[in-house]
Amino acid sequence: MEHGRPQVVQRPGMELRIPAGALTKDEVLRVGVEAKEDGISNLYVLHDEFLPLVKRATLMLAPRTPVSRPEKCYIESSRGYVGGDYADGWFSARIRDLGESYALAMDTVAPVVRWKTAFNGKKVSVLRCELTDSGSGVKSFKAYVDGRFVLFTSYRGVWTCRLKETPLRPEGKRRRLTVKVTDRCGNETVDEKEFIY
């Protein structure tokens, strides 16, 4: 591939559009296609070694069979979630690295909230939880106490809210915590807890 010219690479179910100047020098691109028996698409290995791009390229992947819920599908790489938009039977995303493998994935499972705070009817001053999502990854996390937004901060995967740093006053009354967690494919978990503060 010549670095000064736009390039288009096609394989069954895949199209890669590389703009002019995206490569730093001429390259021999070695594209591999592997059938994934349980996959939505084939697995595409775009190059056999690390090859970053100066400009983003457009990667388009087509499912092997029509998908009933395209809003739950996304392009993933060997490093994880890439994303993508769906139109006319193709998913497309902008990528910066050719040294990875790419395929389509589907996420219909909502995120999981695991509480590190014990809600046992006693007074609580700090709320802590961990969020996990086995597919596309967490997109948003919102928390409300008695309908009022409270801020959680994240450090090393643990989300923490110190109630003394919120507008709430310690009145020793029963409170309702509502947490809404949404992943990148729109799957949502709503978790409610009661505590005294």
C-alpha positions in Angstrom: 0.0 0.0 0.0 1.3 3.4 -0.9 1.2 5.9 2.0 0.5 8.9 -0.2 -2.7 7.5 -1.8 -6.1 6.5 -0.4 -6.4 2.7 -0.2 -9.4 0.3 -0.1 -8.9 -3.2 1.1 -11.8 -5.7 0.7 -12.5 -9.2 1.9 -15.8 -11.0 2.1 -17.8 -9.1 4.8 -15.1 -6.5 5.3 -14.0 -3.2 3.8 -11.2 -1.1 5.1 -10.8 2.5 3.8 -7.4 4.1 4.5 -7.1 7.8 3.7 -4.0 9.2 1.9 -1.3 10.0 4.4 -2.6 7.7 7.1 0.5 5.4 6.7 3.9 6.8 7.5 5.5 4.8 4.6 4.6 2.2 2.0 3.5 -1.1 3.7 2.6 -4.6 2.7 -0.6 -5.3 4.5 -1.2 -8.9 5.4 -5.0 -9.4 6.0 -6.2 -12.7 7.5 -9.8 -13.9 7.7 -10.8 -16.5 10.2 -14.3 -18.1 10.4 -15.9 -17.8 13.9 -18.4 -20.6 14.2 -20.4 -18.9 17.0 -19.6 -15.3 15.8 -21.8 -12.7 14.1 -19.0 -12.0 11.6 -15.7 -13.5 10.6 -12.6 -12.4 12.5 -10.4 -10.1 10.5 -6.7 -9.8 11.3 -5.7 -6.6 9.5 -2.0 -6.9 10.0 0.4 -9.3 11.7 2.3 -6.7 13.7 1.6 -3.3 15.4 0.9 -0.7 12.7 -0.5 2.6 14.0 -2.1 5.1 11.6 -1.5 8.9 11.4 -5.2 9.4 10.4 -8.2 7.2 11.3 -9.3 4.6 8.8 -12.9 3.4 8.3 -13.5 -0.3 9.0 -16.8 -1.7 7.8 -18.0 -5.2 8.8 -21.1 -7.1 7.7 -22.8 -9.8 9.7 -22.8 -13.3 8.1 -26.6 -13.4 8.6 -29.1 -10.6 9.2 -29.2 -9.5 12.9 -32.5 -8.9 14.5 -31.2 -6.2 16.9 -28.4 -4.2 15.2 -28.5 -1.7 18.1 -27.1 -4.4 20.4 -24.1 -5.1 18.0 -20.7 -3.4 17.9 -17.2 -3.8 16.4 -14.7 -5.2 18.9 -11.0 -5.5 18.6 -8.5 -7.7 20.3 -8.2 -4.9 22.9 -12.0 -4.5 23.5 -14.9 -2.3 22.5 -14.5 -0.2 19.3 -18.1 0.7 18.6 -19.7 1.5 15.3 -22.7 2.8 13.5 -25.1 0.6 11.5 -26.5 1.4 8.0 -27.5 -0.6 5.0 -26.4 -4.0 6.5 -22.9 -2.8 7.5 -21.3 -1.7 10.8 -18.7 1.0 10.5 -16.1 2.4 12.9 -13.1 4.7 12.8 -9.9 2.9 13.8 -6.2 4.0 14.4 -4.4 0.7 14.5 -4.1 -2.0 11.9 -2.2 -4.4 14.1 -5.3 -5.8 15.8 -8.0 -8.3 15.0 -11.6 -7.1 14.6 -15.1 -8.8 14.6 -18.7 -8.1 15.3 -20.0 -8.8 18.8 -23.5 -8.5 20.5 -24.3 -7.3 24.0 -27.8 -8.0 25.4 -26.7 -8.3 29.0 -27.1 -5.4 31.5 -24.2 -4.3 33.7 -23.9 -5.7 37.2 -23.6 -3.6 40.4 -21.8 -5.3 43.3 -22.1 -3.4 46.6 -19.2 -3.1 49.0 -21.4 -1.2 51.4 -23.5 -3.3 53.8 -27.1 -2.2 53.7 -28.3 -3.8 56.9 -30.5 -1.2 58.4 -27.7 0.6 60.2 -26.4 4.2 59.5 -24.4 4.6 56.4 -22.0 7.5 55.6 -20.1 6.1 52.6 -21.6 4.2 49.6 -19.2 2.0 47.6 -19.8 -0.4 44.7 -18.1 -2.0 41.7 -19.5 -2.0 38.2 -18.9 -4.8 35.7 -20.1 -5.4 32.2 -19.2 -8.5 30.2 -19.8 -7.0 26.8 -19.5 -3.5 25.5 -18.6 -1.8 28.8 -20.2 0.7 31.0 -21.2 4.0 29.4 -23.0 5.9 32.2 -23.5 5.6 35.9 -26.0 7.9 37.8 -27.0 7.8 41.4 -29.8 9.5 43.3 -30.7 9.6 46.9 -34.4 10.4 47.6 -34.5 11.6 44.0 -31.6 14.0 44.3 -28.4 13.4 42.2 -25.3 12.4 44.2 -21.8 12.2 42.8 -19.8 9.0 42.9 -16.1 9.1 42.0 -14.2 6.1 40.7 -10.7 4.9 41.8 -9.3 1.6 40.7 -12.7 0.3 39.7 -14.5 1.2 43.0 -17.2 3.9 42.8 -17.5 5.9 46.1 -19.9 8.5 47.4 -19.1 10.2 50.7 -22.5 11.4 51.9 -21.0 14.3 53.9 -19.8 15.7 50.5 -23.4 15.8 49.1 -26.2 18.3 49.8 -27.9 15.7 52.0 -27.9 16.3 55.8 -27.5 13.5 58.3 -31.0 13.4 59.8 -31.0 9.8 60.9 -33.9 8.9 58.6 -34.4 6.2 56.1 -33.2 7.1 52.6 -33.7 5.4 49.1 -30.7 5.1 46.8 -31.4 4.5 43.1 -28.5 3.7 40.8 -28.8 3.5 37.0 -26.0 1.9 35.0 -26.1 1.8 31.2 -23.7 0.0 28.9 -22.7 1.1 25.4 -25.4 -1.0 23.8 -28.2 0.6 25.8 -28.7 -2.3 28.3 -29.6 -0.8 31.7 -29.5 -1.9 35.3 -31.6 -0.1 38.0 -30.6 -1.0 41.5 -32.3 0.4 44.6 -31.2 0.2 48.2 -32.4 1.6 51.5 -30.2 3.0 54.2 -30.2 5.4 57.2 -28.5 8.7 57.0 
